[in-house]
Amino acid sequence: MNESDIIRLRHMLDCAKSALNLVKSRTFDDLVNDRMFRMALIKEIEILGEAATKISDETRKQLPNIPWEPIIGMRNRLVHVYYDINFRVLWITSNYNIPRLIKELEKISGLIQNEDVNT
């Protein structure tokens, strides 16, 4: 795994954890009504997806349990169709898909953390 991929996987894990932390004591109504909360959550997911776009094909093949296409697709939707975000999809992603992603990324975190890379 190359140095750039290791750094990006760390970014993905950090953003996923931050997104989960944002929603853990909030409600769907908060997402709909609190623009600052919503924008913070969107930004974390955008950055997570942007990091995923930079992961090499070789590393993606080595990590088939990471849902690369949906992650990148979500990023593209948030960035390019920002005016038509489905809040339910954002909420489900944050509360159900992100925890699963964290588990997958943590499975490989030993590999990531043991690499000698400065972030």
N, C-alpha and C positions, 0 to 999 in steps of 0.2 A: 504494500500500500504506500503510495507516495505521500510526501510531506504535506502537500496541499490538501489531499483528501482527508488526512488525519485532522488537520486544522478545521476543515469544513464540517466534518462529522462532529467535532467538539462544538462548533457553532450551532449545529442542528440540535444537539442535546441541550445546550444552554438555552436556546430559544424555546424549545419544547417545554422545558421545566419552567421557564418564565411564563409562558402562556398558561400552563396548568396552574401555576401559582396565582395568576391574575383571576382565574375563574373559580378558584376553590371556595371562596366565601361569597360568591356573587350569584345572581339569578339571571334567568333569561330576560326578565323585565329590565334589569340593570343594563344588559347589553343593548336593548332597544332604546332605553331612555338616557343612558349616560354616554355621551359622545366621546369623552376623554378615555373612558374605559374601553369602549369599542375600538377606538383608533389605536390604543396601546396594544390590544389583542391582535388586531389586524397586522400591525407592524411586526410583532413577534413572528406571526405565521408567514408573513412576506419574507422576512430575513431567513427563516428556516427553509423556505422554498428556494430562495435565491442560493443559499449554500448548497442545497441539493442539486441545483442546476450545474454547479461547478465540480461535482464529483465525477471522476473519470468513469468511462464505461467499464473498464477493468474492475474497479472497486464495486460498482453497482452489481456486476455479475457475481462478485464474491459475497455480496450481501443481498440475496434474493428476498429476504423477509422484510426488507424495507420497501414500502409502497412508493417507489420513486415517481412513477407517472402521476398518481393522484396528488402527491405532495407538490410537484412542479405545476400541475394543472391548477391546484388551489392558489398557488402563488400568482400564476398568470391571471387568474380570474380576479383576485384581489387588486392586482396592480392595474390591469387593463379595463376591467368592467367595474371599477370602484363605485360607480353610480347605481349599480344594481346588485348589491350583495344580499344574498339570502341569509338573514340573521339566524334562522333555524339551522342551516347547514354549518354556519360558523360556530354556533353553540354546540352542535353534535360533534363536530370536528374537535373542538377544544376539550370537551368533557369525555369523549369516548375514544376517538382516534388518537389524539395526542398521548394519552396514558399508554396505549398499546405501542406507539412509536417509541416512547421513552424506554419501555421495557426492552424493545429490540435494540435500541442504541446502547442501553446499559449492558446488554449481553456482550457487546463488542467493546465496551468502554475499557476493559482491562487491556485489550490490544491497543486501543487508542492512547490510553494513559501511559503505557509502558514504552511507547515510541519516544525517542529523544527528539522532541520538537518544541521549539519556543513558540508560544502563541501570543 
